[in-house]
Amino acid sequence: AEEAARIARIGYREGKFGQLDLLDAERTLAETRAAAIDALLAYHIAQAQLERLTARAPAIQGDRP
């Protein structure tokens, strides 16, 4: 998506592509970036949940290890 947007910008500057082509490439790039951010967020949430579920219970004062 980044490469397509870059090519669309160059092509638009040179008059080879229309404004709608450029906007479509930029929109696709923005949607792709948003999806990547959402996936990264979901990964970190899942990782935190896994760590929380598999963590050892805290020791109670006076307990022996």
PQR file of N, CA, C, O and H, with PARSE charges and radii, in Angstrom:
ATOM      1  N   ALA A   1       0.829  -1.192   0.000 -0.4000 1.5000
ATOM      2  CA  ALA A   1       0.000   0.000   0.000 -0.0000 2.0000
ATOM      3  C   ALA A   1       0.875   1.258   0.000  0.5500 1.7000
ATOM      4  O   ALA A   1       0.552   2.257  -0.642 -0.5500 1.4000
ATOM      5  N   GLU A   2       2.001   1.184   0.743 -0.4000 1.5000
ATOM      6  CA  GLU A   2       2.902   2.343   0.751 -0.0000 2.0000
ATOM      7  C   GLU A   2       3.486   2.587  -0.633  0.5500 1.7000
ATOM      8  O   GLU A   2       3.570   3.726  -1.093 -0.5500 1.4000
ATOM      9  H   GLU A   2       2.264   0.373   1.265  0.4000 1.0000
ATOM     10  N   GLU A   3       3.885   1.514  -1.284 -0.4000 1.5000
ATOM     11  CA  GLU A   3       4.471   1.650  -2.616 -0.0000 2.0000
ATOM     12  C   GLU A   3       3.433   2.140  -3.623  0.5500 1.7000
ATOM     13  O   GLU A   3       3.743   2.970  -4.478 -0.5500 1.4000
ATOM     14  H   GLU A   3       3.817   0.589  -0.910  0.4000 1.0000
ATOM     15  N   ALA A   4       2.217   1.639  -3.527 -0.4000 1.5000
ATOM     16  CA  ALA A   4       1.160   2.078  -4.434 -0.0000 2.0000
ATOM     17  C   ALA A   4       0.862   3.559  -4.241  0.5500 1.7000
ATOM     18  O   ALA A   4       0.666   4.283  -5.217 -0.5500 1.4000
ATOM     19  H   ALA A   4       1.965   0.966  -2.832  0.4000 1.0000
ATOM     20  N   ALA A   5       0.827   4.016  -2.993 -0.4000 1.5000
ATOM     21  CA  ALA A   5       0.578   5.430  -2.718 -0.0000 2.0000
ATOM     22  C   ALA A   5       1.740   6.283  -3.238  0.5500 1.7000
ATOM     23  O   ALA A   5       1.528   7.362  -3.791 -0.5500 1.4000
ATOM     24  H   ALA A   5       0.986   3.428  -2.201  0.4000 1.0000
ATOM     25  N   ARG A   6       2.960   5.793  -3.055 -0.4000 1.5000
ATOM     26  CA  ARG A   6       4.129   6.536  -3.547 -0.0000 2.0000
ATOM     27  C   ARG A   6       4.076   6.681  -5.072  0.5500 1.7000
ATOM     28  O   ARG A   6       4.323   7.756  -5.618 -0.5500 1.4000
ATOM     29  H   ARG A   6       3.133   4.916  -2.606  0.4000 1.0000
ATOM     30  N   ILE A   7       3.750   5.584  -5.738 -0.4000 1.5000
ATOM     31  CA  ILE A   7       3.659   5.616  -7.204 -0.0000 2.0000
ATOM     32  C   ILE A   7       2.521   6.529  -7.648  0.5500 1.7000
ATOM     33  O   ILE A   7       2.654   7.259  -8.631 -0.5500 1.4000
ATOM     34  H   ILE A   7       3.548   4.710  -5.295  0.4000 1.0000
ATOM     35  N   ALA A   8       1.407   6.488  -6.928 -0.4000 1.5000
ATOM     36  CA  ALA A   8       0.270   7.351  -7.272 -0.0000 2.0000
ATOM     37  C   ALA A   8       0.638   8.827  -7.112  0.5500 1.7000
ATOM     38  O   ALA A   8       0.245   9.656  -7.933 -0.5500 1.4000
ATOM     39  H   ALA A   8       1.299   5.895  -6.130  0.4000 1.0000
ATOM     40  N   ARG A   9       1.394   9.160  -6.055 -0.4000 1.5000
ATOM     41  CA  ARG A   9       1.819  10.551  -5.859 -0.0000 2.0000
ATOM     42  C   ARG A   9       2.712  11.017  -7.009  0.5500 1.7000
ATOM     43  O   ARG A   9       2.543  12.114  -7.541 -0.5500 1.4000
ATOM     44  H   ARG A   9       1.714   8.486  -5.388  0.4000 1.0000
ATOM     45  N   ILE A  10       3.652  10.170  -7.375 -0.4000 1.5000
ATOM     46  CA  ILE A  10       4.557  10.509  -8.482 -0.0000 2.0000
ATOM     47  C   ILE A  10       3.772  10.646  -9.786  0.5500 1.7000
ATOM     48  O   ILE A  10       3.942  11.607 -10.536 -0.5500 1.4000
ATOM     49  H   ILE A  10       3.789   9.279  -6.942  0.4000 1.0000
ATOM     50  N   GLY A  11       2.917   9.668 -10.035 -0.4000 1.5000
ATOM     51  CA  GLY A  11       2.107   9.704 -11.256 -0.0000 2.0000
ATOM     52  C   GLY A  11       1.180  10.905 -11.299  0.5500 1.7000
ATOM     53  O   GLY A  11       0.967  11.479 -12.366 -0.5500 1.4000
ATOM     54  H   GLY A  11       2.779   8.887  -9.426  0.4000 1.0000
ATOM     55  N   TYR A  12       0.632  11.291 -10.173 -0.4000 1.5000
ATOM     56  CA  TYR A  12      -0.248  12.466 -10.119 -0.0000 2.0000
ATOM     57  C   TYR A  12       0.551  13.733 -10.424  0.5500 1.7000
ATOM     58  O   TYR A  12       0.104  14.595 -11.182 -0.5500 1.4000
ATOM     59  H   TYR A  12       0.805  10.825  -9.305  0.4000 1.0000
ATOM     60  N   ARG A  13       1.745  13.835  -9.821 -0.4000 1.5000
ATOM     61  CA  ARG A  13       2.601  15.007 -10.083 -0.0000 2.0000
ATOM     62  C   ARG A  13       2.957  15.123 -11.564  0.5500 1.7000
ATOM     63  O   ARG A  13       3.044  16.221 -12.116 -0.5500 1.4000
ATOM     64  H   ARG A  13       2.108  13.135  -9.206  0.4000 1.0000
ATOM     65  N   GLU A  14       3.157  13.980 -12.185 -0.4000 1.5000
ATOM     66  CA  GLU A  14       3.539  13.966 -13.596 -0.0000 2.0000
ATOM     67  C   GLU A  14       2.331  13.995 -14.529  0.5500 1.7000
ATOM     68  O   GLU A  14       2.496  14.000 -15.748 -0.5500 1.4000
ATOM     69  H   GLU A  14       3.086  13.089 -11.737  0.4000 1.0000
ATOM     70  N   GLY A  15       1.137  14.013 -13.979 -0.4000 1.5000
ATOM     71  CA  GLY A  15      -0.068  14.082 -14.796 -0.0000 2.0000
ATOM     72  C   GLY A  15      -0.511  12.753 -15.376  0.5500 1.7000
ATOM     73  O   GLY A  15      -1.358  12.722 -16.269 -0.5500 1.4000
ATOM     74  H   GLY A  15       1.003  14.009 -12.988  0.4000 1.0000
ATOM     75  N   LYS A  16       0.047  11.655 -14.886 -0.4000 1.5000
ATOM     76  CA  LYS A  16      -0.310  10.328 -15.411 -0.0000 2.0000
ATOM     77  C   LYS A  16      -1.533   9.740 -14.715  0.5500 1.7000
ATOM     78  O   LYS A  16      -2.230   8.900 -15.284 -0.5500 1.4000
ATOM     79  H   LYS A  16       0.735  11.681 -14.161  0.4000 1.0000
ATOM     80  N   PHE A  17      -1.794  10.176 -13.493 -0.4000 1.5000
ATOM     81  CA  PHE A  17      -2.949   9.685 -12.729 -0.0000 2.0000
ATOM     82  C   PHE A  17      -3.824  10.865 -12.331  0.5500 1.7000
ATOM     83  O   PHE A  17      -3.352  11.989 -12.165 -0.5500 1.4000
ATOM     84  H   PHE A  17      -1.228  10.858 -13.030  0.4000 1.0000
ATOM     85  N   GLY A  18      -5.100  10.577 -12.186 -0.4000 1.5000
ATOM     86  CA  GLY A  18      -6.026  11.608 -11.750 -0.0000 2.0000
ATOM     87  C   GLY A  18      -6.061  11.722 -10.227  0.5500 1.7000
ATOM     88  O   GLY A  18      -5.491  10.906  -9.504 -0.5500 1.4000
ATOM     89  H   GLY A  18      -5.483   9.663 -12.321  0.4000 1.0000
ATOM     90  N   GLN A  19      -6.747  12.757  -9.773 -0.4000 1.5000
ATOM     91  CA  GLN A  19      -6.849  13.006  -8.338 -0.0000 2.0000
ATOM     92  C   GLN A  19      -7.571  11.858  -7.627  0.5500 1.7000
ATOM     93  O   GLN A  19      -7.214  11.511  -6.501 -0.5500 1.4000
ATOM     94  H   GLN A  19      -7.211  13.421 -10.360  0.4000 1.0000
ATOM     95  N   LEU A  20      -8.574  11.273  -8.265 -0.4000 1.5000
ATOM     96  CA  LEU A  20      -9.297  10.164  -7.640 -0.0000 2.0000
ATOM     97  C   LEU A  20      -8.389   8.947  -7.441  0.5500 1.7000
ATOM     98  O   LEU A  20      -8.492   8.245  -6.436 -0.5500 1.4000
ATOM     99  H   LEU A  20      -8.864  11.555  -9.179  0.4000 1.0000
ATOM    100  N   ASP A  21      -7.506   8.708  -8.401 -0.4000 1.5000
ATOM    101  CA  ASP A  21      -6.550   7.602  -8.253 -0.0000 2.0000
ATOM    102  C   ASP A  21      -5.632   7.842  -7.064  0.5500 1.7000
ATOM    103  O   ASP A  21      -5.357   6.930  -6.284 -0.5500 1.4000
ATOM    104  H   ASP A  21      -7.422   9.278  -9.218  0.4000 1.0000
ATOM    105  N   LEU A  22      -5.164   9.070  -6.935 -0.4000 1.5000
ATOM    106  CA  LEU A  22      -4.293   9.423  -5.819 -0.0000 2.0000
ATOM    107  C   LEU A  22      -5.035   9.281  -4.491  0.5500 1.7000
ATOM    108  O   LEU A  22      -4.504   8.700  -3.543 -0.5500 1.4000
ATOM    109  H   LEU A  22      -5.388   9.811  -7.568  0.4000 1.0000
ATOM    110  N   LEU A  23      -6.239   9.799  -4.418 -0.4000 1.5000
ATOM    111  CA  LEU A  23      -7.020   9.721  -3.183 -0.0000 2.0000
ATOM    112  C   LEU A  23      -7.345   8.274  -2.811  0.5500 1.7000
ATOM    113  O   LEU A  23      -7.342   7.913  -1.634 -0.5500 1.4000
ATOM    114  H   LEU A  23      -6.670  10.271  -5.188  0.4000 1.0000
ATOM    115  N   ASP A  24      -7.621   7.461  -3.808 -0.4000 1.5000
ATOM    116  CA  ASP A  24      -7.904   6.049  -3.549 -0.0000 2.0000
ATOM    117  C   ASP A  24      -6.676   5.348  -2.974  0.5500 1.7000
ATOM    118  O   ASP A  24      -6.794   4.564  -2.033 -0.5500 1.4000
ATOM    119  H   ASP A  24      -7.623   7.754  -4.764  0.4000 1.0000
ATOM    120  N   ALA A  25      -5.503   5.624  -3.532 -0.4000 1.5000
ATOM    121  CA  ALA A  25      -4.268   5.015  -3.025 -0.0000 2.0000
ATOM    122  C   ALA A  25      -3.974   5.499  -1.604  0.5500 1.7000
ATOM    123  O   ALA A  25      -3.566   4.708  -0.754 -0.5500 1.4000
ATOM    124  H   ALA A  25      -5.407   6.261  -4.296  0.4000 1.0000
ATOM    125  N   GLU A  26      -4.176   6.786  -1.342 -0.4000 1.5000
ATOM    126  CA  GLU A  26      -3.938   7.332  -0.005 -0.0000 2.0000
ATOM    127  C   GLU A  26      -4.931   6.747   1.015  0.5500 1.7000
ATOM    128  O   GLU A  26      -4.559   6.466   2.154 -0.5500 1.4000
ATOM    129  H   GLU A  26      -4.508   7.429  -2.033  0.4000 1.0000
ATOM    130  N   ARG A  27      -6.192   6.567   0.600 -0.4000 1.5000
ATOM    131  CA  ARG A  27      -7.198   5.991   1.486 -0.0000 2.0000
ATOM    132  C   ARG A  27      -6.862   4.538   1.818  0.5500 1.7000
ATOM    133  O   ARG A  27      -6.979   4.105   2.965 -0.5500 1.4000
ATOM    134  H   ARG A  27      -6.494   6.796  -0.326  0.4000 1.0000
ATOM    135  N   THR A  28      -6.447   3.804   0.805 -0.4000 1.5000
ATOM    136  CA  THR A  28      -6.054   2.411   1.026 -0.0000 2.0000
ATOM    137  C   THR A  28      -4.870   2.334   1.984  0.5500 1.7000
ATOM    138  O   THR A  28      -4.837   1.466   2.857 -0.5500 1.4000
ATOM    139  H   THR A  28      -6.352   4.155  -0.127  0.4000 1.0000
ATOM    140  N   LEU A  29      -3.909   3.221   1.832 -0.4000 1.5000
ATOM    141  CA  LEU A  29      -2.753   3.244   2.723 -0.0000 2.0000
ATOM    142  C   LEU A  29      -3.193   3.550   4.157  0.5500 1.7000
ATOM    143  O   LEU A  29      -2.731   2.903   5.097 -0.5500 1.4000
ATOM    144  H   LEU A  29      -3.935   3.926   1.122  0.4000 1.0000
ATOM    145  N   ALA A  30      -4.075   4.521   4.327 -0.4000 1.5000
ATOM    146  CA  ALA A  30      -4.553   4.868   5.665 -0.0000 2.0000
ATOM    147  C   ALA A  30      -5.314   3.702   6.298  0.5500 1.7000
ATOM    148  O   ALA A  30      -5.151   3.430   7.488 -0.5500 1.4000
ATOM    149  H   ALA A  30      -4.451   5.046   3.564  0.4000 1.0000
ATOM    150  N   GLU A  31      -6.135   3.018   5.517 -0.4000 1.5000
ATOM    151  CA  GLU A  31      -6.878   1.866   6.035 -0.0000 2.0000
ATOM    152  C   GLU A  31      -5.932   0.726   6.410  0.5500 1.7000
ATOM    153  O   GLU A  31      -6.138   0.048   7.417 -0.5500 1.4000
ATOM    154  H   GLU A  31      -6.267   3.239   4.551  0.4000 1.0000
ATOM    155  N   THR A  32      -4.898   0.519   5.600 -0.4000 1.5000
ATOM    156  CA  THR A  32      -3.925  -0.541   5.883 -0.0000 2.0000
ATOM    157  C   THR A  32      -3.163  -0.235   7.164  0.5500 1.7000
ATOM    158  O   THR A  32      -2.945  -1.120   7.991 -0.5500 1.4000
ATOM    159  H   THR A  32      -4.731   1.069   4.783  0.4000 1.0000
ATOM    160  N   ARG A  33      -2.762   1.009   7.326 -0.4000 1.5000
ATOM    161  CA  ARG A  33      -2.056   1.402   8.550 -0.0000 2.0000
ATOM    162  C   ARG A  33      -2.953   1.243   9.775  0.5500 1.7000
ATOM    163  O   ARG A  33      -2.499   0.779  10.821 -0.5500 1.4000
ATOM    164  H   ARG A  33      -2.939   1.728   6.654  0.4000 1.0000
ATOM    165  N   ALA A  34      -4.225   1.628   9.650 -0.4000 1.5000
ATOM    166  CA  ALA A  34      -5.160   1.483  10.766 -0.0000 2.0000
ATOM    167  C   ALA A  34      -5.357   0.007  11.125  0.5500 1.7000
ATOM    168  O   ALA A  34      -5.423  -0.344  12.302 -0.5500 1.4000
ATOM    169  H   ALA A  34      -4.594   2.005   8.801  0.4000 1.0000
ATOM    170  N   ALA A  35      -5.448  -0.843  10.119 -0.4000 1.5000
ATOM    171  CA  ALA A  35      -5.589  -2.282  10.375 -0.0000 2.0000
ATOM    172  C   ALA A  35      -4.350  -2.843  11.069  0.5500 1.7000
ATOM    173  O   ALA A  35      -4.464  -3.698  11.947 -0.5500 1.4000
ATOM    174  H   ALA A  35      -5.394  -0.558   9.162  0.4000 1.0000
ATOM    175  N   ALA A  36      -3.179  -2.369  10.682 -0.4000 1.5000
ATOM    176  CA  ALA A  36      -1.947  -2.833  11.328 -0.0000 2.0000
ATOM    177  C   ALA A  36      -1.901  -2.395  12.785  0.5500 1.7000
ATOM    178  O   ALA A  36      -1.471  -3.159  13.649 -0.5500 1.4000
ATOM    179  H   ALA A  36      -3.087  -1.675   9.968  0.4000 1.0000
ATOM    180  N   ILE A  37      -2.337  -1.184  13.060 -0.4000 1.5000
ATOM    181  CA  ILE A  37      -2.374  -0.689  14.440 -0.0000 2.0000
ATOM    182  C   ILE A  37      -3.374  -1.495  15.259  0.5500 1.7000
ATOM    183  O   ILE A  37      -3.091  -1.855  16.401 -0.5500 1.4000
ATOM    184  H   ILE A  37      -2.686  -0.564  12.358  0.4000 1.0000
ATOM    185  N   ASP A  38      -4.538  -1.779  14.688 -0.4000 1.5000
ATOM    186  CA  ASP A  38      -5.546  -2.592  15.385 -0.0000 2.0000
ATOM    187  C   ASP A  38      -5.011  -3.993  15.686  0.5500 1.7000
ATOM    188  O   ASP A  38      -5.239  -4.528  16.771 -0.5500 1.4000
ATOM    189  H   ASP A  38      -4.768  -1.487  13.760  0.4000 1.0000
ATOM    190  N   ALA A  39      -4.304  -4.581  14.730 -0.4000 1.5000
ATOM    191  CA  ALA A  39      -3.741  -5.919  14.939 -0.0000 2.0000
ATOM    192  C   ALA A  39      -2.678  -5.893  16.029  0.5500 1.7000
ATOM    193  O   ALA A  39      -2.613  -6.809  16.848 -0.5500 1.4000
ATOM    194  H   ALA A  39      -4.119  -4.147  13.848  0.4000 1.0000
ATOM    195  N   LEU A  40      -1.856  -4.869  16.050 -0.4000 1.5000
ATOM    196  CA  LEU A  40      -0.828  -4.745  17.084 -0.0000 2.0000
ATOM    197  C   LEU A  40      -1.463  -4.560  18.459  0.5500 1.7000
ATOM    198  O   LEU A  40      -0.992  -5.132  19.442 -0.5500 1.4000
ATOM    199  H   LEU A  40      -1.909  -4.124  15.384  0.4000 1.0000
ATOM    200  N   LEU A  41      -2.516  -3.776  18.532 -0.4000 1.5000
ATOM    201  CA  LEU A  41      -3.242  -3.590  19.790 -0.0000 2.0000
ATOM    202  C   LEU A  41      -3.823  -4.914  20.275  0.5500 1.7000
ATOM    203  O   LEU A  41      -3.695  -5.255  21.450 -0.5500 1.4000
ATOM    204  H   LEU A  41      -2.899  -3.311  17.733  0.4000 1.0000
ATOM    205  N   ALA A  42      -4.453  -5.653  19.383 -0.4000 1.5000
ATOM    206  CA  ALA A  42      -5.034  -6.949  19.754 -0.0000 2.0000
ATOM    207  C   ALA A  42      -3.957  -7.914  20.235  0.5500 1.7000
ATOM    208  O   ALA A  42      -4.181  -8.672  21.178 -0.5500 1.4000
ATOM    209  H   ALA A  42      -4.556  -5.376  18.427  0.4000 1.0000
ATOM    210  N   TYR A  43      -2.796  -7.891  19.597 -0.4000 1.5000
ATOM    211  CA  TYR A  43      -1.687  -8.745  20.012 -0.0000 2.0000
ATOM    212  C   TYR A  43      -1.250  -8.413  21.436  0.5500 1.7000
ATOM    213  O   TYR A  43      -1.080  -9.308  22.265 -0.5500 1.4000
ATOM    214  H   TYR A  43      -2.614  -7.274  18.831  0.4000 1.0000
ATOM    215  N   HIS A  44      -1.072  -7.141  21.711 -0.4000 1.5000
ATOM    216  CA  HIS A  44      -0.604  -6.748  23.041 -0.0000 2.0000
ATOM    217  C   HIS A  44      -1.653  -7.031  24.120  0.5500 1.7000
ATOM    218  O   HIS A  44      -1.306  -7.406  25.240 -0.5500 1.4000
ATOM    219  H   HIS A  44      -1.210  -6.414  21.038  0.4000 1.0000
ATOM    220  N   ILE A  45      -2.910  -6.854  23.791 -0.4000 1.5000
ATOM    221  CA  ILE A  45      -3.979  -7.187  24.742 -0.0000 2.0000
ATOM    222  C   ILE A  45      -3.967  -8.686  25.032  0.5500 1.7000
ATOM    223  O   ILE A  45      -4.063  -9.094  26.189 -0.5500 1.4000
ATOM    224  H   ILE A  45      -3.192  -6.549  22.882  0.4000 1.0000
ATOM    225  N   ALA A  46      -3.851  -9.498  23.999 -0.4000 1.5000
ATOM    226  CA  ALA A  46      -3.813 -10.956  24.186 -0.0000 2.0000
ATOM    227  C   ALA A  46      -2.583 -11.368  24.985  0.5500 1.7000
ATOM    228  O   ALA A  46      -2.663 -12.243  25.847 -0.5500 1.4000
ATOM    229  H   ALA A  46      -3.773  -9.167  23.059  0.4000 1.0000
ATOM    230  N   GLN A  47      -1.457 -10.743  24.703 -0.4000 1.5000
ATOM    231  CA  GLN A  47      -0.235 -11.060  25.432 -0.0000 2.0000
ATOM    232  C   GLN A  47      -0.394 -10.707  26.916  0.5500 1.7000
ATOM    233  O   GLN A  47       0.024 -11.479  27.779 -0.5500 1.4000
ATOM    234  H   GLN A  47      -1.392 -10.032  24.003  0.4000 1.0000
ATOM    235  N   ALA A  48      -0.984  -9.565  27.217 -0.4000 1.5000
ATOM    236  CA  ALA A  48      -1.194  -9.169  28.607 -0.0000 2.0000
ATOM    237  C   ALA A  48      -2.163 -10.122  29.307  0.5500 1.7000
ATOM    238  O   ALA A  48      -1.957 -10.479  30.467 -0.5500 1.4000
ATOM    239  H   ALA A  48      -1.323  -8.938  26.516  0.4000 1.0000
ATOM    240  N   GLN A  49      -3.217 -10.534  28.605 -0.4000 1.5000
ATOM    241  CA  GLN A  49      -4.169 -11.475  29.183 -0.0000 2.0000
ATOM    242  C   GLN A  49      -3.500 -12.815  29.473  0.5500 1.7000
ATOM    243  O   GLN A  49      -3.738 -13.409  30.525 -0.5500 1.4000
ATOM    244  H   GLN A  49      -3.385 -10.244  27.662  0.4000 1.0000
ATOM    245  N   LEU A  50      -2.676 -13.288  28.562 -0.4000 1.5000
ATOM    246  CA  LEU A  50      -1.970 -14.552  28.759 -0.0000 2.0000
ATOM    247  C   LEU A  50      -1.035 -14.461  29.968  0.5500 1.7000
ATOM    248  O   LEU A  50      -0.992 -15.375  30.791 -0.5500 1.4000
ATOM    249  H   LEU A  50      -2.483 -12.805  27.708  0.4000 1.0000
ATOM    250  N   GLU A  51      -0.303 -13.381  30.072 -0.4000 1.5000
ATOM    251  CA  GLU A  51       0.593 -13.212  31.214 -0.0000 2.0000
ATOM    252  C   GLU A  51      -0.188 -13.147  32.524  0.5500 1.7000
ATOM    253  O   GLU A  51       0.249 -13.692  33.537 -0.5500 1.4000
ATOM    254  H   GLU A  51      -0.337 -12.638  29.404  0.4000 1.0000
ATOM    255  N   ARG A  52      -1.328 -12.491  32.503 -0.4000 1.5000
ATOM    256  CA  ARG A  52      -2.161 -12.388  33.701 -0.0000 2.0000
ATOM    257  C   ARG A  52      -2.710 -13.759  34.097  0.5500 1.7000
ATOM    258  O   ARG A  52      -2.794 -14.074  35.285 -0.5500 1.4000
ATOM    259  H   ARG A  52      -1.683 -12.049  31.679  0.4000 1.0000
ATOM    260  N   LEU A  53      -3.078 -14.564  33.120 -0.4000 1.5000
ATOM    261  CA  LEU A  53      -3.659 -15.878  33.406 -0.0000 2.0000
ATOM    262  C   LEU A  53      -2.618 -16.912  33.831  0.5500 1.7000
ATOM    263  O   LEU A  53      -2.939 -17.858  34.549 -0.5500 1.4000
ATOM    264  H   LEU A  53      -3.009 -14.309  32.156  0.4000 1.0000
ATOM    265  N   THR A  54      -1.390 -16.735  33.395 -0.4000 1.5000
ATOM    266  CA  THR A  54      -0.363 -17.729  33.706 -0.0000 2.0000
ATOM    267  C   THR A  54       0.599 -17.281  34.809  0.5500 1.7000
ATOM    268  O   THR A  54       1.537 -18.005  35.143 -0.5500 1.4000
ATOM    269  H   THR A  54      -1.129 -15.966  32.811  0.4000 1.0000
ATOM    270  N   ALA A  55       0.375 -16.115  35.363 -0.4000 1.5000
ATOM    271  CA  ALA A  55       1.266 -15.606  36.414 -0.0000 2.0000
ATOM    272  C   ALA A  55       1.040 -16.377  37.709  0.5500 1.7000
ATOM    273  O   ALA A  55      -0.061 -16.855  37.980 -0.5500 1.4000
ATOM    274  H   ALA A  55      -0.387 -15.528  35.092  0.4000 1.0000
ATOM    275  N   ARG A  56       2.088 -16.488  38.490 -0.4000 1.5000
ATOM    276  CA  ARG A  56       1.969 -17.134  39.801 -0.0000 2.0000
ATOM    277  C   ARG A  56       1.193 -16.210  40.721  0.5500 1.7000
ATOM    278  O   ARG A  56       1.295 -14.986  40.637 -0.5500 1.4000
ATOM    279  H   ARG A  56       2.983 -16.100  38.270  0.4000 1.0000
ATOM    280  N   ALA A  57       0.422 -16.819  41.592 -0.4000 1.5000
ATOM    281  CA  ALA A  57      -0.330 -16.046  42.583 -0.0000 2.0000
ATOM    282  C   ALA A  57       0.657 -15.385  43.538  0.5500 1.7000
ATOM    283  O   ALA A  57       1.685 -15.977  43.868 -0.5500 1.4000
ATOM    284  H   ALA A  57       0.340 -17.813  41.660  0.4000 1.0000
ATOM    285  N   PRO A  58       0.361 -14.173  43.985 -0.5600 1.5000
ATOM    286  CA  PRO A  58       1.268 -13.506  44.910  0.2800 2.0000
ATOM    287  C   PRO A  58       1.327 -14.259  46.243  0.5500 1.7000
ATOM    288  O   PRO A  58       0.330 -14.818  46.700 -0.5500 1.4000
ATOM    289  N   ALA A  59       2.497 -14.263  46.847 -0.4000 1.5000
ATOM    290  CA  ALA A  59       2.681 -14.949  48.136 -0.0000 2.0000
ATOM    291  C   ALA A  59       1.987 -14.153  49.231  0.5500 1.7000
ATOM    292  O   ALA A  59       2.043 -12.924  49.263 -0.5500 1.4000
ATOM    293  H   ALA A  59       3.307 -13.809  46.476  0.4000 1.0000
ATOM    294  N   ILE A  60       1.340 -14.874  50.115 -0.4000 1.5000
ATOM    295  CA  ILE A  60       0.678 -14.244  51.262 -0.0000 2.0000
ATOM    296  C   ILE A  60       1.716 -14.169  52.386  0.5500 1.7000
ATOM    297  O   ILE A  60       2.486 -15.103  52.610 -0.5500 1.4000
ATOM    298  H   ILE A  60       1.294 -15.873  50.088  0.4000 1.0000
ATOM    299  N   GLN A  61       1.712 -13.044  53.077 -0.4000 1.5000
ATOM    300  CA  GLN A  61       2.702 -12.846  54.137 -0.0000 2.0000
ATOM    301  C   GLN A  61       2.596 -13.967  55.167  0.5500 1.7000
ATOM    302  O   GLN A  61       1.503 -14.284  55.637 -0.5500 1.4000
ATOM    303  H   GLN A  61       1.086 -12.285  52.896  0.4000 1.0000
ATOM    304  N   GLY A  62       3.708 -14.552  55.509 -0.4000 1.5000
ATOM    305  CA  GLY A  62       3.738 -15.639  56.461 -0.0000 2.0000
ATOM    306  C   GLY A  62       3.763 -17.005  55.819  0.5500 1.7000
ATOM    307  O   GLY A  62       4.055 -17.989  56.498 -0.5500 1.4000
ATOM    308  H   GLY A  62       4.596 -14.295  55.128  0.4000 1.0000
ATOM    309  N   ASP A  63       3.467 -17.103  54.529 -0.4000 1.5000
ATOM    310  CA  ASP A  63       3.533 -18.380  53.810 -0.0000 2.0000
ATOM    311  C   ASP A  63       4.986 -18.749  53.570  0.5500 1.7000
ATOM    312  O   ASP A  63       5.856 -17.887  53.445 -0.5500 1.4000
ATOM    313  H   ASP A  63       3.229 -16.303  53.978  0.4000 1.0000
ATOM    314  N   ARG A  64       5.219 -20.019  53.512 -0.4000 1.5000
ATOM    315  CA  ARG A  64       6.557 -20.493  53.200 -0.0000 2.0000
ATOM    316  C   ARG A  64       6.609 -20.849  51.727  0.5500 1.7000
ATOM    317  O   ARG A  64       5.635 -21.361  51.174 -0.5500 1.4000
ATOM    318  H   ARG A  64       4.513 -20.719  53.614  0.4000 1.0000
ATOM    319  N   PRO A  65       7.744 -20.581  51.085 -0.5600 1.5000
ATOM    320  CA  PRO A  65       7.858 -20.859  49.634  0.2800 2.0000
ATOM    321  C   PRO A  65       7.845 -22.316  49.303  0.5500 1.7000
ATOM    322  O   PRO A  65       7.933 -22.683  48.131 -0.5500 1.4000
TER
END
